[in-house]
């Protein structure tokens, strides 16, 4: 722990779970000394700090604490419940079959197909665009910019002390997405629809409308967070399943096992490896004193391989009883809003890939992974296949 910029790294399941549930562990960087802020909350946070700060300058609800986090999250939560996710099942199934049809055409030409570019990436982007009610014709445009913003959560600046590589490109991507959602907000004010942005514009959570910045920032967050983790879950899961063909074959025979399998894949190779929390006040974590202003770095990937919780943690076990105890979606107030949707997309994608793609094989046992620290997933999953069965094949789930 550095006296000037105090940091504590936690990797056990018990310590990470304890911090994630503790209301004294803030998700707001303005409580962290390592970011040059006053841990007392003079720069914002809750209570008087929030009231004093202009609403347009507050961070997105991902980096806010209750009650503001609760207020904004509650406005968009109805679109991300398990019931809301299940209603999208026909849409997701059609998208998956369309994408696998395109893979089939390339397999027929003898091509090696990248499972990330062909399935893992376009599916979650299309789904979140559908949820947000925005044009899905430019999925690549959204994905490229969102991926650039994804590196902003890497702890490079905080730990190294110099601007992370690609900072200018990220700023440009953020500006372009902000401009897009600002124009969309003007359009929805003039002509509301049955979509997330229209509901945010109409909301009066504390008797007054949200600022334009809050609406735009929330929608930009939903676009980014609404697919980044799922892209890595499907990409990493596909890579893992192709390295465990017996597990993929079992899924083909028994599609109903997709749910437990996805929980194990989330544990085995977490798409979100690290999260940060900042001590709002002096606290303890399993008997260890943590000073106010300290940043706690939670190694979720390590916690998911804690032998105290998971037997033989480095082995993939498709029906592992304790798999659902993984921390890949977090815990507590900041538990991943899109977890039900991400789970459903992954289950359906893996089931359909197993059903339709015959004799798939990895064309490269060690494909490159994305250059992220926090978000983990392969950059490419090169696949060969003998053939692809017709989409008229009944779904097994």
N, C-alpha and C positions, 0 to 999 in steps of 0.2 A: 504494500500500500504506500503510495507516494503522499507525503504530507501536504503538498500544495495541490495536487490533483488526485485525491484519494480514489482508488479503484480496488474492488475486490472481485475475484473471479470465482464463480461457484459452478461445480460440475456434477455434484451428486443429485440424485432424484429428489431426496428429501429436502435439501437446501433450496433447489430451484423451485420446487412446488411450494415451499413455505413462503418464499419471496413473492411468487406470482399471486398468492392469495392475500398477502399482507397489504392493507390499505395505506400503510406508511411508506410503501415502496411505490414511488411515483413514476409515471411514464412521461412526465413533462421535464424536458431537459433544463428548464429554467430553475430546477431545484438542484442542479449538478454543479459542483465546483469545477469539474474538469472542463466544462464548456464556458468557463469564465463568468458564471452566473452566481448570484447570491442564493445559497441554499435556503435562506430565510424566506424566499418567495417574493422579495422586493421587486423582482422583474415580472412577476405574474404568478400563475398557478391558481390556487383557490382563494376564496374569501376576498379580502380587500384588493389583492393583486389583480384578480380577474375583473373586478368592478372598475378598477382604475384604468385598465388597459383598453384601448379602442378595440371593439369586437373584431374589426377587420384585420387586426394585427395578431390575433390569437392563432395558435397552431391548429392543425386539423385534429379531429377528435381522436385519431390514433395516438397522438402525443399529448393528450389532455387527460385530466383526472376527473372523477366525479366531483361535483354534480354536472359540470359542463359536458363531460364525456357521455354521461348517462343520458342527458337531454338530447344530444345530437344522435347518439346511437339508437335511441328509442324511435326517432323519426324514420330511420331507414330499416330498422329491424324487421318490420312485417314483410319486406321483400326477400328476406334471407332466412326465414324459418324453415324447419324441415318440411312443413306442409307446402310452403311456397316453392321449395326446391322440387318436391315430388310432382307438382303441377307442370313443371318444365320437362318431365321425362320424355314425352313425345318429341319435343323440340330437340332435346339432346340426342335422342336415338337417331333422328333424321340426320342431324349434323354428323354424327359418328359414321353412319353408313355412307353419307356423301364423301367423307374424307377417305374412308377405306376403299370406296369405289375408285377414287383417284389414285390411291396407292396401287390398286389392282392393275390399272392401266400401265403403270410404270413397271410393276413386276413382270407383266406380260412381255415387255420390251427387254427383259433381262437386266433391268436397272437395280442397283442397290438404292433402297429408299431410306431417307432419314426420318425416323419415327418422331423426332421432335418437330421438324418443320412440317411434316405431313399430318400429324395427329396431336401430339402433346401441346403444341403451341397454338394452332388455330382454333381448337375446340374451346378452351376456356375463354379466349378472347371473344369468340362469337357469342358464347353464352352470356358473359357479363355485358356485352354490348346489347344483347336482347333484353336483359334485365333493366338496363339503364335507358332503353328505348332510343338508342343512337344508331346511326347508319353502320351496318356491318360490312359494307362494300370495301372499306379501307382497313381491314383487320391488320394488315401488315404495318400500316402507318401507326395505329395505336400500339401495336406490340413493340415496335422499334423504340418508340418514345418511352413507353412504360418500362422497358428493360433498362434503358439508360437511367431512369429515375430510381430503379430498384437498387442501383449501386450507392445511392445516397444514404442508405441505412448501414452501409459498411462502416466499421469504426476506424477508418483510415485517418481521418482528420484528427480525431480525438487522441489516438495513440501515437501517431507519427508526428503530428504537429505541422504538417504541410498539406497543401491542397491535394486531394486525391486525383489520380490520373483521370482525364476525361471530364473535368469539372465544367469546362466551357460547353461541351456537348450536352451535359445534363441540364445546365441552365437554359440552353436553347430548347431542349425537349420540354422542360417545365413551362417555358414561356409559350410554346406552341400549343400544349395541351390546355393551358390556362386561357389562351385566346379562343381555342375551340369551344370550351365550356362556357366562356363569357358570352360568345355569340349565341350559343344554344340557349342560355338563360334568357337572353333578350327575346328569342323566338318563342320560348315556352311562356314567358310573361304575356306575350301578345296572343298566343294560341295554346293554352294549356292542354296537356294530354294525360292519359292514365299512365304516368311513368314517375320514376323516382324524383327527377328534377322538378317536375310540376308540383309534386307534393311538398318538396322542400320549399319552393317559392311561396306556396300557400300557407305554410306552417306558421304558427304564432306560439312557440313553445313557452315564452314568458310574457306573452301579451304584446310582443312586437315581432316584426318579421326578421328572419335571418338576414345578415348582410350579404351583399353579392359575393364577397370574398368567402364567407362561410359556405354558401351554396356551391360555388365553383370548386373550392378546396375539397369539400365533402365528395362531390361527384368525381373529381380527379383521383381522390383516395380510393373510392370504390372501384374505379376502373383499374387502378394499379394493383391494389391489394386483392381485388376480386378475381384476379387470374394469375398473378405471379406465383403464388404458392402452389396453385393447382397445376400450372405448367410444369413445375419442378416435381410435383408428386407423380404426375403421369409419365413424365420423361424418366425420372429415376426409377419408378415402378416398372416401366417397360424394360429398362436396362436390366434391372434385377431379375425380372421374370424370364427374360431371354437367357440369362446366366443360370437359371434354375428351371430348365425345361420340364422337369417332372411336376413342378408347381403349376406351370402354365397348362400342362396336360390335365391335371386334376381340376383346374378351373373350367376347362373345356367340358369335362364330364359332369361337373357339379357346379353350375353357375351360381347357385344359391350361397356358395361359400365366399362370394366376392366381398361381402361386408367385413368379415373377420380378416380376410387377406389384406384389404386396404388398411386396416388398423395396424397390421404387422408391417406393412410396407412403410407406413408413416413412422413407425418406431425404428425400423431397421435402417433407414437412410432418410433422416428428417429433412424435408424441404426447407424448413426454417431452422438454422443451426444455432443462432445466437439471438438473444434479446437483452435489452438493458433496462434496468430500473434504478431510480435515484432516491436515496433516503431523504424523505421530507423532514425527518427528525431522527434523533438518536434511537437506535433500535437494536435488536438482537436477532441473529439467524442461527437457530439451533445452538444457542449458548455463546455464539461469537458476536462480540459487540461491533456494531456498524455505526460510524459517526454520521451525523447529519451532513448532507452534501456529498456523501460517497456514492459513486456509481458502481452498481452491482452488474457484472457481466455474467449472464446465465447461459451456460453451454448446454442447450437443450439436446443437442446431438449426443453429448456425453451422458446426460441424465437418462436418455433413452436406452443406454447400454450399461446402466448401473446393475451389476450382478446381485445387488441386494434386493432388487425388484424383479429383474428379468433373468430367468435361468438361461444359461448358455447364450448370453445376449448377442454374440457375434454370429449366431446361426439364424437363418430365416426359417421360421416355423409358421406355416400358413394358418394354423388353428391355435396359435398361442393363446392360452386363457387370459394371461395378464397383459396382452398387447394394448388393450384400450386404456391402460394407465400411462401411455406415452404422453409427452408434453408438447408434441409438435404443433398443436393448436393453442397452446397456452392453458391457463386456468384463471379463474376469478373474473374480475370486471372486464378484463381485456381479452377474454376467451374469443377466439377467432369468429367474427360475425359470419363469415362465409363458409364455415366448416361443413354444414349440411350440404351445401351446393357442391363444394369441392369433393366431398366424399362420393356423392352421387355421380358426378362426372367421371371420377376415377373408376368406380365400380362398373359403370356402363361401358367405358372405354376398354377396360381390361377384358370384360366378358366378351364383348363383340370382337375384339382383336383375337382372342383365343378361339372363338367360334369360326370366324371367317378366314383367317390367315393360316394357310396350311404349311406346316414344317418351317416356321420362321426361325432364322438363325442370326446371331450377331455377326456382322461382317467385320467388326473390329472389337476385340475383347476389352480394349481400354480406350474408349472414345474420350475426347477432351471434355472437361467439365467447364461450366461457366466461370468467369473470373470474379466470382463473388465470394465474400467471406461469410456473410449472413445467410444469403439465399443459396441453397445448394441444389444443383441438378446438372445432368449432362448437357453439353452444348449440342451434341448430335448423338443419335442412336442409329447407326447404319444397319439396315435389316435386309436380309435376303429371304425369299419365300418361294416355295414350289408353285403355289397358285393361291387364288382367293376365291372363296365360295360366294355364291350369289347373295345379294341382300335380301332375297325372299326367304332365306333361311329364318325360321322362327327364332325370336329372342328367347334365350333360356332363363331370363329373369323377369 
